[in-house]
Amino acid sequence: MLPKPEERTGRHSFPVIPPLGYPANDPSGSGRFTGPAPNMFITRGFDWSDTAPGRRRWANALLGRLGIAARLTAPGSTGYQTSVEQRANIYHLVSQVLAYGVEGALVEFGSFTGTVSTLIERGVSAEGAGQEVHVYDSFGPAFGVPDPLEALKQNFANLGLSLPIIHAGPVRETLPAQLPDKIAFALIDIGFGGYEHRAAQHCEDVCFVLGHVYPRLSRGAICTLIDFWDPRWHTNEVHENPGVTLACDRFFADKPERVAALYGGSYTQGYFRKL
């Protein structure tokens, strides 16, 4: 039985994932599951029962255009920064690099409270071979969260997961010195809801990360970019970080890879595979 929304949120103002009480690949506790883990855990810490998603998306788009960082969420919501569809994409992309034995660590830029980081770690725990998971974030107070790093640690503890390798600080200070030599999977989510007036700086930041990550991607490695927007496919989704697409257009102009759009529900996403 899933915990009630108030149990998911608890006493905190930041997302905290409830303890599961059973191994990731055995929800019954019977020990009968020995293969790949079911991906139902992507809904943990994320509420399905949003009765007014359309109006909420419209209001959030307006807030973003006004330069306001706050966002409206469903009552008890703990995962408004990612959609279930985005988490499903991430789960399957992680599973691919693990199944094909792509060499290297798994890295996330913009981990915040670690809800997506736990998804990556659970994939490695269930289907990997001990690959390292690295997370990067400034971990400064944001979106009403006073201590994102503490929230991340609590989320991992509640799921019984080992902590990832944590790199705290602005990416321009932690990269490239703190990057692993080889990378199998990378997730870049360093947006800040800036719309056009911050797009140029956002583009520079994403290009900076890509510039250091790309050479370390193994052949067959996957990189997914949250907020990538393609007007040919993304028509009704929230589009509040145009700097991501600007960065991809610039960075891949002389590269053989192309970023493909992914369906992300109310949000946007893209990915590429290293050739």
C-alpha positions as CSV (number, residue, x, y, z in Angstrom):
1,M,0.0,0.0,0.0
2,L,1.3,3.4,-0.9
3,P,1.7,5.9,1.9
4,K,-0.7,8.7,2.2
5,P,0.4,12.1,0.8
6,E,0.9,13.5,4.3
7,E,3.2,10.6,5.1
8,R,5.2,11.2,2.0
9,T,5.8,14.8,2.9
10,G,5.9,14.4,6.6
11,R,7.0,17.3,8.8
12,H,9.4,18.6,6.2
13,S,9.0,21.3,3.5
14,F,11.2,19.4,1.1
15,P,10.7,16.1,-0.7
16,V,11.4,13.0,1.5
17,I,10.8,9.5,0.1
18,P,9.3,7.1,2.6
19,P,11.1,3.9,3.6
20,L,10.0,1.0,1.4
21,G,10.6,-1.8,3.9
22,Y,11.6,-4.3,1.3
23,P,14.4,-4.8,-1.3
24,A,14.1,-2.8,-4.5
25,N,13.5,-6.0,-6.6
26,D,11.2,-7.8,-4.2
27,P,8.1,-5.7,-3.2
28,S,6.5,-8.8,-1.6
29,G,9.4,-9.6,0.6
30,S,9.2,-13.2,-0.6
31,G,12.6,-13.4,-2.2
32,R,11.0,-14.6,-5.5
33,F,12.2,-11.8,-7.7
34,T,15.7,-12.4,-9.0
35,G,15.6,-10.6,-12.3
36,P,15.6,-6.9,-13.2
37,A,13.8,-4.6,-10.7
38,P,10.2,-3.5,-11.6
39,N,10.2,0.2,-12.3
40,M,7.1,1.0,-10.2
41,F,9.4,2.8,-7.8
42,I,9.6,5.8,-10.2
43,T,6.2,6.9,-8.7
44,R,7.6,6.9,-5.2
45,G,7.8,10.5,-3.9
46,F,5.6,11.7,-6.8
47,D,1.9,12.2,-6.6
48,W,-0.5,11.0,-9.3
49,S,-3.6,12.6,-8.0
50,D,-3.3,16.1,-9.5
51,T,-6.9,17.3,-10.2
52,A,-6.0,20.5,-12.1
53,P,-2.7,19.8,-14.0
54,G,-3.7,22.1,-17.0
55,R,-4.5,25.1,-14.9
56,R,-1.4,24.5,-12.7
57,R,0.9,24.3,-15.8
58,W,-0.6,27.6,-17.1
59,A,-0.1,29.3,-13.8
60,N,3.5,28.0,-13.5
61,A,4.3,29.2,-17.1
62,L,3.0,32.7,-16.2
63,L,5.1,32.7,-13.0
64,G,8.1,31.8,-15.0
65,R,7.6,34.5,-17.6
66,L,7.3,37.0,-14.7
67,G,10.7,35.9,-13.4
68,I,9.3,34.3,-10.3
69,A,11.0,31.0,-9.2
70,A,8.1,29.7,-7.1
71,R,5.8,27.1,-8.6
72,L,2.3,25.8,-7.8
73,T,2.1,22.1,-6.9
74,A,-0.6,19.6,-6.1
75,P,-1.4,19.3,-2.3
76,G,1.2,17.0,-0.8
77,S,3.2,16.9,-4.0
78,T,6.8,16.0,-3.5
79,G,8.1,15.7,-7.1
80,Y,7.0,18.7,-9.0
81,Q,10.4,19.2,-10.6
82,T,10.2,15.9,-12.6
83,S,7.2,14.1,-14.1
84,V,6.6,10.4,-14.0
85,E,7.2,10.3,-17.7
86,Q,10.7,11.9,-17.3
87,R,11.5,9.4,-14.5
88,A,10.4,6.5,-16.8
89,N,12.7,7.8,-19.5
90,I,15.6,8.0,-17.1
91,Y,15.0,4.6,-15.7
92,H,15.0,3.0,-19.2
93,L,18.1,5.0,-20.3
94,V,20.0,3.9,-17.2
95,S,18.9,0.3,-17.7
96,Q,20.2,0.4,-21.3
97,V,23.8,1.4,-20.4
98,L,23.8,-1.2,-17.6
99,A,22.4,-3.9,-19.8
100,Y,24.9,-3.3,-22.6
101,G,27.9,-2.9,-20.2
102,V,28.8,0.6,-21.2
103,E,32.0,1.5,-19.3
104,G,32.0,4.2,-16.7
105,A,30.3,6.0,-13.9
106,L,26.8,7.5,-13.8
107,V,26.6,11.2,-13.1
108,E,23.9,13.7,-12.4
109,F,24.2,17.5,-12.6
110,G,21.6,19.3,-10.6
111,S,20.6,16.6,-8.1
112,F,18.9,19.0,-5.6
113,T,17.2,16.7,-3.0
114,G,18.2,13.5,-4.8
115,T,14.8,12.1,-5.8
116,V,16.1,11.3,-9.3
117,S,19.5,10.4,-7.9
118,T,17.8,7.6,-5.9
119,L,16.2,6.3,-9.1
120,I,19.7,6.1,-10.7
121,E,21.2,4.4,-7.7
122,R,18.4,1.9,-7.5
123,G,18.9,1.0,-11.1
124,V,22.6,0.4,-10.4
125,S,21.9,-1.6,-7.3
126,A,19.4,-3.9,-9.1
127,E,21.0,-4.3,-12.5
128,G,24.5,-2.9,-12.4
129,A,27.9,-4.1,-11.4
130,G,28.9,-1.7,-8.7
131,Q,29.2,1.3,-10.9
132,E,29.9,4.6,-9.1
133,V,27.1,7.2,-9.0
134,H,28.3,10.9,-8.8
135,V,25.9,13.8,-8.0
136,Y,26.7,17.5,-8.5
137,D,24.9,20.5,-7.1
138,S,25.5,23.7,-5.3
139,F,23.0,22.5,-2.6
140,G,22.1,26.0,-1.7
141,P,18.6,26.8,-0.4
142,A,16.1,26.9,-3.2
143,F,12.4,26.4,-3.9
144,G,11.6,26.5,-0.2
145,V,14.2,23.8,0.6
146,P,16.5,25.1,3.4
147,D,19.1,22.2,3.1
148,P,18.9,20.2,-0.1
149,L,22.0,18.1,0.8
150,E,20.4,17.0,4.0
151,A,17.2,16.1,2.2
152,L,19.2,14.1,-0.3
153,K,20.9,12.1,2.4
154,Q,17.6,11.5,4.1
155,N,16.0,10.2,0.8
156,F,18.8,7.7,0.3
157,A,18.7,6.6,4.0
158,N,14.9,6.1,3.8
159,L,15.4,3.8,0.8
160,G,18.3,1.9,2.4
161,L,20.6,3.0,-0.5
162,S,24.3,3.8,-0.2
163,L,25.0,7.5,-0.7
164,P,26.4,8.5,-4.1
165,I,29.7,10.4,-4.4
166,I,28.7,13.9,-3.6
167,H,30.3,17.0,-5.2
168,A,29.0,20.1,-3.6
169,G,29.6,23.5,-5.2
170,P,29.0,25.3,-8.5
171,V,29.9,23.2,-11.5
172,R,32.5,25.7,-12.6
173,E,34.3,24.9,-9.4
174,T,33.9,21.1,-9.3
175,L,34.4,20.5,-13.1
176,P,36.5,19.1,-14.6
177,A,38.7,18.1,-11.6
178,Q,36.0,16.1,-9.9
179,L,34.7,14.2,-12.9
180,P,35.3,10.5,-13.3
181,D,37.6,9.5,-16.1
182,K,34.9,7.5,-17.9
183,I,31.1,8.1,-18.0
184,A,28.4,5.7,-19.0
185,F,25.4,7.8,-18.2
186,A,25.0,11.6,-17.6
187,L,21.9,13.6,-16.6
188,I,22.1,17.4,-17.0
189,D,19.4,19.4,-15.2
190,I,20.8,22.7,-14.2
191,G,17.9,24.9,-15.2
192,F,16.6,27.7,-13.1
193,G,13.3,28.8,-14.8
194,G,14.8,31.9,-16.4
195,Y,13.1,32.0,-19.8
196,E,14.5,34.4,-22.4
197,H,16.2,36.8,-20.1
198,R,18.5,34.1,-18.6
199,A,18.8,31.9,-21.7
200,A,22.2,33.2,-22.7
201,Q,23.8,32.4,-19.3
202,H,22.0,29.1,-19.1
203,C,23.3,28.2,-22.5
204,E,26.8,29.0,-21.4
205,D,26.4,26.8,-18.3
206,V,25.1,23.8,-20.2
207,C,27.8,24.1,-22.8
208,F,30.4,24.2,-20.0
209,V,29.1,21.0,-18.6
210,L,28.8,19.3,-22.0
211,G,32.3,20.4,-22.9
212,H,33.8,18.5,-20.0
213,V,31.4,15.5,-20.0
214,Y,31.3,14.7,-23.7
215,P,35.0,13.7,-24.0
216,R,34.6,11.3,-21.0
217,L,31.5,9.6,-22.4
218,S,32.3,6.0,-23.4
219,R,31.1,4.7,-26.8
220,G,27.4,3.9,-26.4
221,A,27.1,6.1,-23.3
222,I,23.8,8.1,-22.9
223,C,23.4,11.7,-21.9
224,T,19.9,13.1,-21.2
225,L,19.1,16.8,-20.9
226,I,16.1,17.9,-18.9
227,D,14.3,20.9,-20.5
228,F,15.5,20.2,-24.0
229,W,12.8,21.5,-26.2
230,D,12.1,20.6,-29.9
231,P,9.3,22.6,-31.5
232,R,8.6,19.8,-33.9
233,W,7.5,17.6,-31.1
234,H,7.0,19.6,-27.9
235,T,3.9,21.8,-28.4
236,N,2.0,21.9,-25.1
237,E,4.7,21.3,-22.5
238,V,6.2,23.8,-20.1
239,H,9.1,25.5,-21.9
240,E,10.9,27.6,-19.3
241,N,14.6,26.9,-20.0
242,P,15.3,27.7,-23.6
243,G,19.0,27.9,-22.8
244,V,19.2,24.1,-23.0
245,T,18.2,23.9,-26.7
246,L,20.4,26.9,-27.5
247,A,23.3,25.0,-25.9
248,C,22.6,21.8,-27.8
249,D,22.3,23.7,-31.1
250,R,25.7,25.3,-30.5
251,F,27.6,22.3,-29.0
252,F,26.5,19.7,-31.5
253,A,27.0,21.8,-34.6
254,D,30.3,20.1,-35.2
255,K,29.5,16.7,-33.6
256,P,28.1,13.5,-35.2
257,E,25.5,13.1,-32.5
258,R,22.1,14.7,-32.5
259,V,19.8,15.3,-29.5
260,A,16.4,13.5,-29.8
261,A,13.3,14.7,-28.1
262,L,11.7,12.5,-25.5
263,Y,8.1,12.6,-24.3
264,G,8.2,14.0,-20.7
265,G,4.5,14.6,-19.9
266,S,4.1,18.2,-18.9
267,Y,7.8,18.8,-19.1
268,T,10.4,18.4,-21.9
269,Q,13.5,16.2,-22.2
270,G,16.0,15.0,-24.8
271,Y,18.9,12.6,-25.1
272,F,21.8,11.5,-27.2
273,R,24.0,8.4,-27.4
274,K,27.8,8.8,-27.8
275,L,28.9,7.4,-31.2
